[in-house]
Amino acid sequence: MLCPLLFQPVYKESIWGGNALSRFGKKLPQDDFIGESWEISTLEPYLPTVAQGPYCGCTLPQLLQTHGPDLLGRKLPSSDFPLLVKFLDAKRSLSLQVHPAAPQGKAESWYILSAHPGAQVACGLKEGVTAATLSQRLAQGQAEDCFRYFPARPGDLFFIPPGIPHSLGAGIVAVEVEQNADCTYRLFDYNRKDAAGRLRPLQVAKALNTIHFAAQSNQYGRAKIKEREQQKGYSRILYDMQNYFDLQLLQINDTFTDQPKEPCFTIYVIAAGHAVLAWDEGNFAVSTGDVILVPASLPAIRLHARSLSFNVLRLQPVW
């Protein structure tokens, strides 16, 4: 039987990155601008490897080939892993961008781990902004004026469906949970140049064709709460991800036992604190920044909090 899998991430440099992920358990290379830490991925070349145990060094695609049904559950095809998980460090603002719908594109969410005072998330367009308006503002270098902005604070959760333009603002560290795709169309990148002095490419025409200009403002932005649960030892919040995936926030002060109703994998992202993750055959310690994939073949796991504050994102696909 497979055991819970703790992954070693792959780091990606970015023009907008920094070194803030070191505060969240990441052992970063020196003198690099790390914008992304890829935690759970089947997209080359960013393939995290199992960090410990009998499958140490294996990538997720390798495990899917050898243990697909045990890992995913029999309702999901072994060749199609549905989720992608990253940590983001936006020392500078990300480009103004948009994602198409699956299979090329994705819905995504941002859970804010830290934010400088005054930090903001751009999500969606102001009422009345049309394709013609946005095109004109882009030509004038004033596209930022067309966006809706939300203050970002630790613990906030934002939901961005396909077709909604957005940007993570400067001074924010976030967990990014998304459908398993990496297609992005950039609208505007603040005229920044890379290390070679080149402007990063834009995909304005594709972006304008992708944006849902008629989208209602209640369909995106701050994530809505579908359900709250308070039990001895933990509290649970289920957020509305519009059936793209299942995302819950667990705040555990004692012990949380997870027994999924359907055999399906579960991803746990440790947002803050320390705990012991246990199952019938073993256990190991987890702490801030760890990301664990629990195979569908495990009937139950337990999280025993070892700090006053222990917050976990619990992720599953939606069938």
Backbone bond lengths (Angstrom), bond angles and torsions (degrees), N, CA, C in turn:
res aa  C-N    CA-C-N  psi(-1)  N-CA   C-N-CA  omega(-1)  CA-C   N-CA-C  phi
1 M - - - 1.468 - - 1.529 109.86 -
2 L 1.306 115.89 137.40 1.455 120.28 176.07 1.525 111.01 -65.75
3 C 1.319 115.92 150.47 1.460 121.83 175.64 1.525 109.26 -107.18
4 P 1.328 119.10 169.01 1.463 120.67 174.05 1.518 111.05 -57.73
5 L 1.334 116.21 140.31 1.459 122.49 -171.84 1.524 110.37 -113.72
6 L 1.327 115.12 116.47 1.463 121.81 175.18 1.527 107.69 -96.67
7 F 1.350 117.03 127.46 1.457 120.65 -172.54 1.532 112.11 -104.53
8 Q 1.344 114.01 147.48 1.465 122.73 170.67 1.518 107.70 -92.93
9 P 1.339 118.88 119.10 1.471 120.34 -173.19 1.524 113.01 -73.83
10 V 1.322 114.05 167.55 1.466 122.80 172.46 1.530 107.17 -112.90
11 Y 1.332 116.24 130.82 1.454 120.93 -176.07 1.528 110.84 -97.60
12 K 1.330 114.48 142.55 1.461 120.70 -178.86 1.525 109.42 -125.36
13 E 1.327 115.95 125.16 1.457 120.39 176.07 1.520 110.30 -70.93
14 S 1.319 114.95 151.21 1.462 120.14 178.14 1.514 109.70 -151.13
15 I 1.300 115.98 150.37 1.451 121.94 178.45 1.524 111.86 -62.23
16 W 1.344 115.99 -22.41 1.462 119.81 -178.23 1.534 113.11 -103.96
17 G 1.334 117.57 2.79 1.460 120.98 -174.37 1.518 113.83 -85.13
18 G 1.337 115.07 178.50 1.456 121.63 179.66 1.515 110.24 -152.06
19 N 1.327 116.50 -137.90 1.468 120.94 178.97 1.524 112.78 -131.63
20 A 1.334 117.02 18.26 1.462 120.45 -175.88 1.525 112.81 -68.99
21 L 1.336 118.44 -20.56 1.471 119.38 -179.54 1.521 111.75 -65.79
22 S 1.329 117.50 -16.33 1.475 119.85 176.11 1.523 111.18 -63.83
23 R 1.319 117.29 -22.20 1.472 120.52 177.37 1.525 111.86 -78.05
24 F 1.317 116.66 -6.71 1.468 121.02 -176.67 1.532 110.79 -123.15
25 G 1.328 114.28 39.03 1.458 120.71 171.39 1.514 115.88 82.32
26 K 1.334 118.39 7.42 1.464 120.52 -177.23 1.527 110.65 -95.55
27 K 1.319 116.50 129.80 1.462 122.72 178.54 1.526 108.11 -91.88
28 L 1.319 115.23 91.56 1.456 121.37 -170.79 1.527 111.74 -85.67
29 P 1.328 116.80 149.69 1.460 119.50 170.29 1.520 110.03 -66.26
30 Q 1.323 116.50 150.38 1.463 120.13 -178.32 1.522 110.64 -76.96
31 D 1.328 113.85 149.82 1.462 122.75 172.24 1.528 113.83 63.07
32 D 1.306 117.71 20.45 1.455 120.86 176.45 1.528 109.81 -110.25
33 F 1.328 115.52 155.35 1.455 121.38 175.39 1.525 107.14 -100.66
34 I 1.324 115.73 90.57 1.463 120.86 -175.85 1.521 108.89 -88.13
35 G 1.337 115.57 113.52 1.450 120.09 178.52 1.512 113.34 -95.94
36 E 1.348 116.74 -28.34 1.458 120.45 -174.33 1.518 110.96 -135.00
37 S 1.309 114.92 139.45 1.457 123.35 170.53 1.527 106.56 -118.33
38 W 1.328 116.63 107.56 1.466 121.88 -177.92 1.525 108.49 -82.09
39 E 1.320 116.53 116.57 1.461 122.45 -170.67 1.531 112.90 -101.38
40 I 1.318 116.76 -48.14 1.467 123.34 176.85 1.514 106.84 -129.13
41 S 1.335 116.66 115.95 1.454 119.29 -174.22 1.523 110.66 -158.65
42 T 1.341 114.80 145.62 1.461 121.19 169.10 1.523 110.66 -116.95
43 L 1.338 117.73 12.48 1.460 122.48 -175.81 1.532 110.16 -97.08
44 E 1.312 116.39 117.87 1.458 119.93 177.05 1.525 110.28 -71.14
45 P 1.348 117.99 148.47 1.461 128.03 2.54 1.522 114.04 -90.64
46 Y 1.320 118.10 11.61 1.464 121.68 -173.00 1.529 109.39 -96.08
47 L 1.333 115.40 82.68 1.462 121.59 -174.88 1.529 109.97 -118.59
48 P 1.335 117.60 96.43 1.465 119.72 174.74 1.528 110.89 -59.16
49 T 1.315 115.53 155.45 1.461 121.22 179.43 1.523 110.51 -119.48
50 V 1.327 115.94 152.29 1.466 120.89 177.31 1.529 108.26 -62.82
51 A 1.334 116.39 133.03 1.465 121.68 -170.86 1.518 114.14 -89.39
52 Q 1.329 118.68 -17.01 1.463 120.48 -174.67 1.513 109.76 -160.15
53 G 1.346 115.52 169.41 1.455 120.29 175.60 1.523 113.57 84.85
54 P 1.320 117.52 -172.20 1.470 121.71 -173.77 1.525 114.42 -65.05
55 Y 1.335 118.24 -18.67 1.462 121.24 -179.37 1.522 111.96 -107.92
56 C 1.325 116.82 20.84 1.460 122.53 -179.10 1.535 110.18 -54.95
57 G 1.332 116.07 130.21 1.452 121.35 179.48 1.512 114.65 93.33
58 C 1.328 118.11 -11.99 1.462 121.40 -179.87 1.525 110.67 -78.90
59 T 1.310 116.45 145.07 1.453 121.47 172.70 1.524 109.31 -90.44
60 L 1.313 115.43 164.79 1.465 119.51 178.27 1.533 111.93 -63.11
61 P 1.344 120.28 -43.49 1.470 118.55 176.60 1.535 113.16 -58.20
62 Q 1.331 117.23 -36.67 1.466 119.50 177.54 1.523 111.28 -64.65
63 L 1.323 117.07 -41.49 1.462 120.31 179.49 1.521 111.28 -68.75
64 L 1.325 117.00 -34.25 1.459 119.48 177.59 1.525 111.19 -64.97
65 Q 1.322 117.17 -34.14 1.465 120.48 178.50 1.521 111.81 -67.52
66 T 1.328 116.68 -37.87 1.466 120.11 -173.78 1.523 113.93 -96.89
67 H 1.346 117.37 -25.59 1.468 120.76 -174.24 1.528 111.60 -136.45
68 G 1.330 117.66 31.21 1.458 120.97 -172.54 1.511 115.63 -49.29
69 P 1.351 120.32 -60.01 1.467 120.72 -176.93 1.528 113.06 -62.74
70 D 1.344 117.34 -38.01 1.471 119.96 179.01 1.521 111.39 -67.38
71 L 1.309 115.92 -32.68 1.455 119.97 -177.93 1.522 111.81 -78.92
72 L 1.332 116.71 -48.13 1.459 121.48 -171.79 1.519 114.00 -90.20
73 G 1.326 116.55 -32.00 1.456 120.77 -165.24 1.509 108.51 100.49
74 R 1.287 117.43 152.15 1.463 120.55 -170.35 1.523 113.52 -80.17
75 K 1.340 118.06 -4.07 1.462 119.58 177.07 1.528 112.62 -83.71
76 L 1.341 116.79 -13.15 1.454 120.60 -177.97 1.528 109.68 -111.55
77 P 1.337 118.06 137.37 1.461 119.87 176.24 1.520 111.08 -67.22
78 S 1.334 117.14 140.01 1.462 121.67 -174.72 1.512 112.88 -64.77
79 S 1.331 117.38 -20.88 1.465 120.67 -177.14 1.529 112.90 -88.39
80 D 1.316 117.72 -1.35 1.462 120.35 -169.80 1.522 110.27 -129.88
81 F 1.353 117.36 86.79 1.456 119.91 176.25 1.521 108.33 -81.71
82 P 1.333 119.03 128.08 1.470 120.07 -165.78 1.522 116.99 -89.48
83 L 1.349 118.95 -13.12 1.461 119.97 -171.29 1.524 112.13 -123.44
84 L 1.324 114.74 155.62 1.461 124.19 176.10 1.525 106.69 -134.34
85 V 1.344 116.57 132.63 1.466 121.17 -177.98 1.527 109.18 -128.10
86 K 1.339 115.04 130.14 1.463 121.29 178.14 1.528 109.64 -135.91
87 F 1.334 115.40 162.04 1.453 122.76 161.29 1.527 107.14 -107.34
88 L 1.332 116.94 139.91 1.460 122.39 -179.76 1.525 110.65 -120.42
89 D 1.332 116.02 136.31 1.461 122.06 172.05 1.514 107.86 -118.21
90 A 1.322 116.50 103.00 1.463 121.95 179.18 1.528 108.56 -95.54
91 K 1.330 115.55 80.01 1.467 118.21 173.34 1.518 109.22 -63.47
92 R 1.341 115.25 -35.70 1.463 123.04 172.22 1.527 107.72 -121.22
93 S 1.290 117.53 162.50 1.462 120.81 -177.51 1.524 110.98 -63.53
94 L 1.330 115.75 142.31 1.454 120.21 169.92 1.524 108.90 -70.56
95 S 1.324 115.83 162.47 1.464 119.75 176.55 1.525 110.31 -61.23
96 L 1.324 116.45 156.40 1.458 121.30 168.48 1.524 105.97 -75.03
97 Q 1.318 117.28 122.71 1.457 121.33 -166.39 1.523 111.07 -149.52
98 V 1.337 114.42 171.48 1.456 120.69 177.17 1.521 108.15 -150.76
99 H 1.340 115.96 150.90 1.462 121.81 177.40 1.528 109.33 -113.94
100 P 1.338 117.32 138.86 1.463 119.46 172.75 1.522 110.43 -73.80
101 A 1.309 116.06 177.81 1.460 120.95 178.02 1.530 109.87 -79.26
102 A 1.344 115.60 163.62 1.459 121.86 176.58 1.526 109.03 -60.24
103 P 1.352 118.78 152.40 1.462 126.27 11.07 1.518 114.85 -85.13
104 Q 1.325 119.66 -18.24 1.461 119.91 -179.39 1.517 111.91 -75.68
105 G 1.318 116.84 -36.66 1.446 121.81 -174.27 1.515 112.85 -107.90
106 K 1.340 115.78 -156.53 1.458 117.50 -168.21 1.521 111.99 -167.84
107 A 1.332 113.39 158.70 1.458 122.87 160.18 1.523 107.14 -96.40
108 E 1.329 116.25 152.86 1.460 118.76 179.84 1.521 110.47 -148.90
109 S 1.323 114.76 165.74 1.458 120.84 176.00 1.519 109.03 -138.94
110 W 1.328 115.75 152.57 1.463 122.44 177.47 1.525 108.80 -122.23
111 Y 1.329 115.68 122.38 1.465 121.26 171.43 1.526 106.65 -102.59
112 I 1.334 116.72 120.54 1.458 121.43 -172.43 1.530 109.91 -82.12
113 L 1.333 115.68 119.67 1.467 121.83 177.79 1.524 111.26 -89.14
114 S 1.313 116.67 -41.52 1.465 120.64 176.70 1.518 108.30 -152.09
115 A 1.327 115.95 155.07 1.470 121.01 -179.17 1.522 108.99 -154.67
116 H 1.320 115.33 133.29 1.451 119.73 174.41 1.536 109.98 -66.91
117 P 1.318 118.22 154.07 1.472 119.84 175.46 1.530 110.82 -54.58
118 G 1.319 115.62 131.74 1.450 121.11 179.66 1.520 115.07 84.98
119 A 1.334 118.27 -1.77 1.470 120.72 -179.98 1.525 110.18 -64.98
120 Q 1.345 115.71 147.10 1.454 121.24 -175.31 1.525 111.47 -136.83
121 V 1.324 114.22 156.71 1.456 122.92 170.41 1.522 106.99 -112.31
122 A 1.336 116.15 130.01 1.464 121.15 171.93 1.523 107.84 -91.24
123 C 1.326 116.65 127.42 1.465 119.77 -177.05 1.525 109.38 -151.71
124 G 1.319 115.84 110.13 1.450 121.12 179.41 1.520 112.83 84.45
125 L 1.317 114.83 169.43 1.450 121.75 -177.26 1.526 111.22 -104.59
126 K 1.300 115.74 152.81 1.460 120.55 176.76 1.529 109.57 -63.99
127 E 1.313 115.12 154.11 1.463 120.64 179.39 1.527 110.17 -58.77
128 G 1.317 115.38 133.68 1.446 120.62 177.20 1.517 115.23 92.52
129 V 1.341 117.87 -8.24 1.467 120.14 178.58 1.527 109.16 -74.36
130 T 1.305 116.27 124.01 1.461 122.89 179.49 1.530 109.49 -108.54
131 A 1.338 115.27 175.50 1.463 119.63 176.41 1.526 110.49 -60.71
132 A 1.328 116.26 -40.33 1.466 119.84 179.56 1.529 111.40 -65.13
133 T 1.348 115.81 -41.96 1.471 119.96 178.72 1.519 110.63 -61.75
134 L 1.327 116.06 -48.38 1.459 119.95 -177.63 1.532 110.83 -64.60
135 S 1.314 117.49 -40.73 1.466 120.95 178.12 1.526 110.90 -59.62
136 Q 1.326 115.63 -43.34 1.470 119.84 179.62 1.524 110.98 -63.84
137 R 1.335 116.52 -43.84 1.466 120.67 -179.76 1.529 111.21 -65.82
138 L 1.325 116.60 -36.43 1.460 119.86 176.32 1.522 110.57 -62.02
139 A 1.307 116.77 -44.50 1.464 121.25 179.64 1.526 111.21 -62.70
140 Q 1.339 116.58 -30.23 1.462 121.64 -179.54 1.529 112.57 -89.17
141 G 1.357 116.79 -2.77 1.461 120.05 -177.38 1.507 113.48 72.80
142 Q 1.342 117.46 26.06 1.469 122.16 -175.81 1.530 111.91 -124.91
143 A 1.326 117.06 30.36 1.460 120.34 -176.86 1.521 112.35 -61.62
144 E 1.327 117.32 -29.67 1.473 120.16 -178.53 1.528 111.98 -58.58
145 D 1.331 116.81 -28.37 1.462 120.58 -178.64 1.523 112.74 -67.17
146 C 1.323 117.13 -16.16 1.463 120.84 -176.26 1.531 113.18 -86.70
147 F 1.316 117.86 -8.16 1.459 121.18 -170.04 1.527 112.87 -96.84
148 R 1.332 113.56 154.65 1.470 121.28 169.16 1.524 107.99 -88.42
149 Y 1.339 116.24 141.43 1.460 120.92 -177.37 1.520 110.25 -123.75
150 F 1.336 114.68 142.33 1.462 122.43 -179.91 1.530 108.74 -124.96
151 P 1.338 118.35 130.85 1.462 118.79 172.44 1.533 109.98 -59.91
152 A 1.320 116.73 141.45 1.466 122.08 -179.09 1.522 109.74 -112.52
153 R 1.330 114.99 126.86 1.459 121.34 178.96 1.525 109.16 -131.55
154 P 1.337 118.37 152.15 1.469 119.78 177.59 1.525 111.21 -54.63
155 G 1.331 115.64 133.24 1.456 121.00 -178.59 1.515 113.98 95.65
156 D 1.342 117.89 -11.62 1.464 120.58 175.88 1.526 110.21 -70.96
157 L 1.331 115.26 149.50 1.459 121.27 176.24 1.522 108.32 -129.43
158 F 1.340 115.94 129.56 1.456 122.21 179.60 1.526 109.33 -117.42
159 F 1.339 115.45 144.17 1.460 121.79 178.64 1.518 109.02 -120.14
160 I 1.348 115.66 129.88 1.465 121.59 -177.83 1.522 108.43 -128.12
161 P 1.337 118.74 102.40 1.466 120.37 177.32 1.526 110.93 -75.63
162 P 1.323 117.87 167.70 1.471 120.06 176.40 1.525 111.03 -57.19
163 G 1.323 115.22 145.61 1.454 120.07 176.55 1.509 115.10 86.73
164 I 1.336 118.01 -1.88 1.468 121.39 179.54 1.524 108.67 -103.98
165 P 1.333 119.09 115.47 1.466 120.71 -179.86 1.523 110.68 -69.84
166 H 1.334 115.79 150.08 1.457 118.95 -170.77 1.521 110.74 -163.82
167 S 1.327 115.23 170.62 1.461 122.39 173.03 1.515 108.86 -163.07
168 L 1.333 115.25 138.66 1.465 121.32 171.71 1.517 107.20 -85.68
169 G 1.344 116.16 124.02 1.452 120.84 -173.44 1.514 113.72 -78.21
170 A 1.325 115.32 165.42 1.458 122.03 -178.59 1.533 110.77 -61.76
171 G 1.341 114.89 142.72 1.452 120.76 175.43 1.514 114.70 87.45
172 I 1.330 117.72 17.92 1.468 121.44 -177.23 1.521 110.51 -118.74
173 V 1.326 115.96 136.90 1.466 123.02 167.99 1.514 106.95 -114.18
174 A 1.332 116.66 130.77 1.463 120.42 -173.20 1.520 111.18 -142.76
175 V 1.336 114.85 155.86 1.465 122.04 165.21 1.515 106.91 -91.69
176 E 1.329 116.17 129.41 1.461 120.94 177.70 1.527 108.73 -109.33
177 V 1.326 115.59 119.83 1.465 122.76 176.66 1.516 106.97 -114.02
178 E 1.340 116.58 130.11 1.460 118.61 -172.59 1.521 111.02 -154.40
179 Q 1.306 114.62 167.14 1.444 119.94 169.02 1.524 109.17 -66.24
180 N 1.318 115.71 155.33 1.463 120.59 -169.27 1.524 111.40 -81.30
181 A 1.332 115.11 79.22 1.462 122.26 177.29 1.519 107.48 -155.72
182 D 1.329 116.38 161.44 1.470 119.02 -176.04 1.528 111.35 -139.24
183 C 1.334 116.01 39.82 1.467 121.00 -179.95 1.531 109.11 -97.36
184 T 1.328 115.64 120.63 1.463 121.90 -179.18 1.515 109.92 -131.42
185 Y 1.338 116.34 134.72 1.460 122.22 173.69 1.523 108.37 -109.40
186 R 1.337 115.91 117.86 1.461 120.47 -179.41 1.521 110.81 -86.94
187 L 1.328 115.21 131.98 1.460 122.17 173.92 1.526 111.86 -90.93
188 F 1.329 115.55 -43.74 1.463 121.05 -173.00 1.515 108.29 -155.26
189 D 1.353 115.79 138.31 1.468 119.99 -176.81 1.523 111.82 -130.34
190 Y 1.331 116.73 26.59 1.464 122.59 173.66 1.529 112.07 61.15
191 N 1.343 116.70 21.97 1.472 122.09 179.10 1.529 112.40 57.46
192 R 1.332 116.22 33.85 1.466 120.47 179.15 1.525 110.93 -79.30
193 K 1.330 115.26 148.47 1.458 121.64 177.48 1.524 110.04 -114.03
194 D 1.331 115.63 146.39 1.455 120.25 178.11 1.534 110.08 -80.41
195 A 1.344 115.81 -173.98 1.463 120.30 -175.57 1.524 112.08 -62.19
196 A 1.332 116.93 -24.76 1.461 121.35 179.49 1.531 112.18 -89.89
197 G 1.334 117.01 4.57 1.452 120.62 178.49 1.511 114.81 81.76
198 R 1.339 116.98 15.88 1.459 121.20 -178.06 1.527 110.84 -102.58
199 L 1.318 116.01 142.83 1.458 120.93 172.75 1.525 109.14 -70.62
200 R 1.316 116.64 140.90 1.465 118.20 175.76 1.523 109.72 -71.59
201 P 1.332 117.73 142.98 1.470 119.80 -176.86 1.522 112.12 -65.98
202 L 1.316 115.32 145.83 1.466 123.19 174.26 1.525 108.94 -109.80
203 Q 1.326 115.37 157.42 1.474 121.68 177.43 1.529 107.84 -129.50
204 V 1.321 115.63 59.56 1.463 120.87 -169.85 1.526 111.70 -62.93
205 A 1.327 117.92 -45.95 1.471 120.13 -177.20 1.526 110.75 -61.94
206 K 1.339 116.51 -44.98 1.467 119.80 178.70 1.524 110.88 -64.64
207 A 1.323 116.03 -39.08 1.468 119.58 179.53 1.519 110.95 -63.47
208 L 1.327 117.41 -45.85 1.462 120.83 -179.29 1.526 111.36 -63.03
209 N 1.340 116.84 -34.58 1.464 120.06 177.61 1.525 112.76 -74.24
210 T 1.322 116.56 -18.57 1.466 121.74 -176.98 1.528 112.57 -92.33
211 I 1.327 117.01 -30.78 1.466 120.96 -174.00 1.528 111.12 -64.06
212 H 1.327 115.52 135.74 1.462 121.82 174.52 1.534 107.83 -89.89
213 F 1.307 116.69 90.98 1.458 120.40 -175.30 1.531 111.98 -69.19
214 A 1.337 117.30 -22.37 1.465 120.32 -179.33 1.529 113.00 -94.67
215 A 1.328 117.81 7.41 1.469 120.31 -177.84 1.521 111.22 -61.43
216 Q 1.318 115.50 139.43 1.457 121.43 177.97 1.532 109.94 -79.10
217 S 1.330 116.75 140.92 1.468 120.47 -174.63 1.523 112.81 -65.39
218 N 1.344 117.78 -18.44 1.470 119.12 178.93 1.526 112.28 -83.44
219 Q 1.341 117.47 3.28 1.458 121.32 -179.64 1.525 112.88 -94.01
220 Y 1.324 118.26 -2.40 1.462 121.05 -175.91 1.518 108.43 -157.06
221 G 1.330 115.94 179.42 1.463 120.71 -179.40 1.513 110.27 97.17
222 R 1.318 116.61 -138.07 1.465 119.14 179.20 1.528 109.69 -61.95
223 A 1.317 115.66 129.52 1.463 119.98 -176.91 1.519 110.63 -67.52
224 K 1.312 115.41 139.98 1.459 121.45 179.69 1.522 110.48 -88.84
225 I 1.309 115.65 147.46 1.460 121.81 -179.83 1.527 109.26 -89.68
226 K 1.328 116.19 126.58 1.460 121.53 177.55 1.524 111.90 -91.55
227 E 1.335 115.92 -33.32 1.473 118.68 -171.55 1.523 109.44 -158.96
228 R 1.320 115.84 141.86 1.471 122.46 173.55 1.526 109.19 -122.37
229 E 1.314 115.42 144.90 1.467 120.62 176.54 1.519 108.83 -140.25
230 Q 1.328 116.34 133.87 1.457 122.19 177.06 1.519 108.48 -123.33
231 Q 1.316 116.21 118.80 1.453 121.90 -179.96 1.522 109.50 -129.41
232 K 1.317 116.13 165.38 1.452 119.85 174.89 1.525 108.76 -63.55
233 G 1.296 117.20 120.11 1.457 121.71 176.85 1.516 114.64 100.70
234 Y 1.347 118.13 -16.43 1.470 118.82 -179.05 1.529 110.68 -165.20
235 S 1.336 114.50 162.68 1.460 121.89 168.10 1.534 107.52 -127.53
236 R 1.321 115.89 155.62 1.463 120.81 -175.80 1.520 109.25 -138.71
237 I 1.339 116.32 134.01 1.458 122.61 173.99 1.521 107.85 -121.37
238 L 1.330 116.70 124.54 1.453 122.78 174.03 1.521 108.34 -100.52
239 Y 1.337 116.52 124.14 1.455 121.68 -178.11 1.527 111.16 -98.85
240 D 1.320 115.49 155.52 1.459 121.74 179.42 1.527 109.52 -86.89
241 M 1.324 116.61 104.99 1.462 123.00 176.57 1.523 111.09 -103.75
242 Q 1.344 116.44 19.39 1.471 123.72 174.92 1.537 112.23 52.99
243 N 1.340 115.21 37.64 1.467 122.57 175.16 1.527 113.88 65.95
244 Y 1.323 117.83 17.75 1.461 119.91 171.81 1.531 110.44 -80.30
245 F 1.317 117.30 -39.55 1.463 123.78 174.33 1.517 107.39 -164.16
246 D 1.322 116.12 171.39 1.469 122.69 -177.69 1.528 108.00 -105.60
247 L 1.334 116.81 125.80 1.463 121.67 -179.88 1.521 109.18 -133.00
248 Q 1.329 115.29 124.61 1.457 122.23 177.74 1.523 109.58 -126.71
249 L 1.317 116.20 147.58 1.460 122.41 172.22 1.525 108.28 -107.70
250 L 1.328 115.69 121.07 1.460 121.96 176.93 1.523 108.94 -105.51
251 Q 1.313 116.33 131.61 1.462 122.29 172.80 1.530 106.27 -118.28
252 I 1.331 114.95 107.90 1.467 121.62 -168.70 1.518 109.35 -110.71
253 N 1.336 116.52 127.61 1.461 119.99 175.65 1.519 112.86 -116.12
254 D 1.339 116.86 -0.42 1.460 120.77 176.40 1.528 108.43 -144.06
255 T 1.330 116.80 -97.88 1.468 120.72 -178.73 1.522 110.12 -133.37
256 F 1.331 115.39 136.05 1.459 122.64 175.00 1.519 107.71 -120.90
257 T 1.333 116.15 125.07 1.457 121.88 176.27 1.514 109.11 -106.21
258 D 1.327 115.87 126.55 1.459 121.40 -176.77 1.524 109.03 -112.68
259 Q 1.330 115.49 116.72 1.463 122.62 176.77 1.529 107.92 -127.74
260 P 1.337 117.34 88.70 1.471 119.46 -177.07 1.521 112.17 -55.79
261 K 1.350 115.29 141.49 1.464 119.77 -179.35 1.522 111.42 -68.25
262 E 1.327 116.26 -34.70 1.464 121.39 178.23 1.524 108.27 -113.85
263 P 1.343 118.23 142.34 1.470 120.06 175.81 1.524 110.22 -63.77
264 C 1.314 116.14 107.32 1.461 121.73 -176.03 1.524 108.06 -156.58
265 F 1.327 116.60 148.37 1.460 119.18 176.96 1.531 110.18 -67.27
266 T 1.331 115.43 156.28 1.461 122.92 176.05 1.516 108.24 -134.81
267 I 1.322 116.73 138.61 1.459 122.44 175.49 1.524 108.02 -109.27
268 Y 1.333 115.50 133.11 1.462 121.58 175.79 1.525 108.42 -115.94
269 V 1.329 115.94 125.13 1.458 122.15 176.48 1.526 107.47 -110.01
270 I 1.327 116.59 116.94 1.463 119.77 -177.85 1.523 108.28 -81.73
271 A 1.332 115.93 107.11 1.459 121.27 -176.68 1.524 112.36 -84.19
272 A 1.327 117.31 -30.70 1.467 120.42 -179.62 1.518 109.31 -164.11
273 G 1.338 116.42 136.62 1.446 120.92 171.73 1.523 114.76 103.06
274 H 1.344 113.57 -171.45 1.463 121.79 -176.51 1.526 108.74 -131.88
275 A 1.337 116.10 150.29 1.463 120.65 178.78 1.528 109.04 -161.19
276 V 1.319 114.70 173.13 1.461 122.33 169.57 1.518 107.32 -113.83
277 L 1.324 116.47 126.02 1.459 122.37 174.49 1.525 107.62 -96.13
278 A 1.336 116.54 122.58 1.463 120.93 -174.43 1.522 110.68 -126.94
279 W 1.321 115.36 148.07 1.468 123.31 171.46 1.519 106.58 -139.98
280 D 1.308 117.86 179.47 1.469 120.45 -170.51 1.521 112.88 -59.30
281 E 1.348 118.31 -32.60 1.455 120.86 -174.14 1.528 114.02 -101.26
282 G 1.339 119.43 -0.57 1.452 118.26 -177.42 1.507 113.28 175.37
283 N 1.329 115.90 -171.22 1.459 122.23 177.97 1.522 109.55 -163.69
284 F 1.324 116.71 161.88 1.464 121.54 169.28 1.515 108.90 -155.76
285 A 1.349 115.32 159.67 1.458 121.68 -178.56 1.529 110.09 -80.45
286 V 1.332 115.58 144.80 1.465 121.81 175.28 1.522 108.29 -131.25
287 S 1.332 115.40 153.67 1.462 119.57 -178.74 1.521 110.02 -151.34
288 T 1.328 115.97 177.82 1.460 122.59 -175.62 1.527 111.69 -47.08
289 G 1.315 115.80 128.56 1.451 121.78 177.76 1.510 114.78 96.04
290 D 1.325 118.06 -14.83 1.464 120.53 178.69 1.526 110.59 -72.04
291 V 1.334 115.82 145.44 1.459 122.37 175.48 1.520 107.53 -129.62
292 I 1.332 116.17 124.41 1.458 121.82 -173.21 1.519 109.68 -123.05
293 L 1.313 115.69 133.48 1.461 122.44 174.65 1.520 108.31 -104.20
294 V 1.326 116.55 116.85 1.467 121.72 178.56 1.523 108.52 -98.99
295 P 1.330 117.24 119.40 1.473 120.27 -176.23 1.524 112.64 -64.59
296 A 1.322 115.05 155.52 1.462 121.16 178.79 1.520 111.93 -63.93
297 S 1.334 117.69 -25.94 1.460 120.84 -176.32 1.527 113.30 -73.41
298 L 1.331 117.59 -12.89 1.467 119.53 176.67 1.528 109.09 -84.87
299 P 1.310 118.75 122.63 1.467 119.71 -176.42 1.517 114.01 -72.44
300 A 1.349 117.68 -24.78 1.460 119.57 -176.69 1.522 110.03 -163.14
301 I 1.333 115.14 150.06 1.469 121.22 169.01 1.527 107.57 -134.68
302 R 1.334 115.09 163.24 1.469 121.15 177.94 1.525 108.86 -129.44
303 L 1.322 115.07 138.89 1.453 121.37 174.28 1.521 108.30 -113.17
304 H 1.338 116.53 116.59 1.466 122.86 -179.80 1.527 107.77 -104.89
305 A 1.317 116.98 109.74 1.461 120.76 -178.06 1.520 110.68 -64.35
306 R 1.334 115.65 138.71 1.467 122.35 176.62 1.521 110.99 -124.36
307 S 1.317 116.81 18.12 1.465 122.03 175.05 1.520 107.94 -144.39
308 L 1.334 116.50 160.17 1.455 120.22 -177.95 1.520 111.69 -63.37
309 S 1.344 115.81 -35.08 1.457 121.28 178.52 1.521 108.70 -117.61
310 F 1.335 116.54 117.67 1.459 120.60 177.95 1.522 108.04 -136.40
311 N 1.335 115.62 106.59 1.460 122.14 -175.54 1.520 109.91 -115.39
312 V 1.325 116.11 134.27 1.458 122.21 -174.35 1.520 109.79 -135.77
313 L 1.343 116.14 135.33 1.468 120.32 167.17 1.521 108.06 -90.10
314 R 1.322 116.04 129.54 1.462 121.95 178.29 1.536 108.17 -110.98
315 L 1.321 116.82 122.35 1.459 122.19 -171.19 1.515 110.69 -122.96
316 Q 1.328 115.26 137.93 1.473 121.72 173.23 1.527 108.60 -145.31
317 P 1.330 116.97 156.48 1.464 119.32 173.01 1.512 110.33 -73.88
318 V 1.319 115.83 166.02 1.450 122.63 172.30 1.514 106.90 -112.68
319 W 1.353 116.97 128.72 1.456 120.59 -177.07 1.527 109.73 -80.35
